[in-house]
Amino acid sequence: MVFDFNAYLAEKTKRIDAELDAILKSTRKPDRLLEAMTYSLMAGGKRFRSVLCVAAAESVGGDLASVLPAACALEMIHTYSLIHDDLPAMDDDDMRRGQPTCHIAFDEATAILAGDALLTLAFQTLSSIETANEQQAAKWLRVIQLVSHAAGYCGMIQGQMLDMDSEGSQLTLDALKTMHRLKTGALIEVSLRCGAELAGANLNQIQMLKSYARQIGLAFQVTDDILNVEGDPAIMGKAAGTDTLRQKSTYPSLLGLAKSKTYARELIENALQALESFDQKAEPLRAIATYIVERRK
């Protein structure tokens, strides 16, 4: 039977969106801040990181319900980072996910606070799990530590800082890879780690999933760079050509488009090799890897 990735993605996204909506509605009475948080979080993103968390758990015998709070928290962190990245002080983007960015739809101060609130809500969600025993509590504490490291100044935020500092200068390929492993790859890797560890993966499984994550994390950014050159803004929901305008170092600027596409495919092949010891429960992860290089947004 052929695995139907589109059906799988639709099913998981529907469950994750429903849980995110429920969390937002349970937090407080609606006001301008909550409206801005909801506007960005429920804007129809790919839910890539949260689906990876679920797929990693399923690959080692877990299920969506057992990792749903972690999947939602990861989506909140990712959305907060996008809100802040879009601000005038950073990328100064007007469109995100096919609609005006948060600071355009509301105002700059509200966007900053909405991002702050989503980041804080993510850890509130992670730490609100009722644990029946010490072993379960230890798992969730481990997840909080992993996510904090990946999202913080040693991970995603450091990558964003390197990205800002490098504007107008030409990075080496190794420096570019380092920047993207932090800015994009850290949250992708921890999404898989969280799902795997909460589902009780063994050490070998975790190591293989880490290898898979590193490859797809880099491939995701290479593909993003390619789409920024030749993508359709109407499909992507954001402008193309912005990397060139900001004089950013990208894979196409260093390798050229053709070699960048080849490199992305090589990374995906390596990711698939990392899953060779997994059975059919890892089919969603294999499909996600292929999707990364075939996507148009």
Buried (B, 14 or more C-beta within 10 A) or exposed (E): EEEEBEEBBEBBBEBBBEBBEEBBEEBEEEEEBBBBBBBBBBBEBBBBBBBBBBBBBBBBEBEBEBBBBBBBBBBBBBBBBBBBBBBEEEBEBEBBBBBBBBBBBBEEEBBBBBBBBBBEBBBBBBEEBEEEEEEBEEBBBBBBEBBBBBBEEEBBBBBBBBBBEBEEEEBEEEBBBBBBBBBBBBBBBBBBBBBBBBBBBEEEBBEBBBBBBBBBBBBBBBBBBBBBBEBEBEEBBBBBEEBEEBEBBBBBBBBEBEEBBEBBBEBBEBBBEBBEEBEEBBBBBBBBBBBBBEBEB
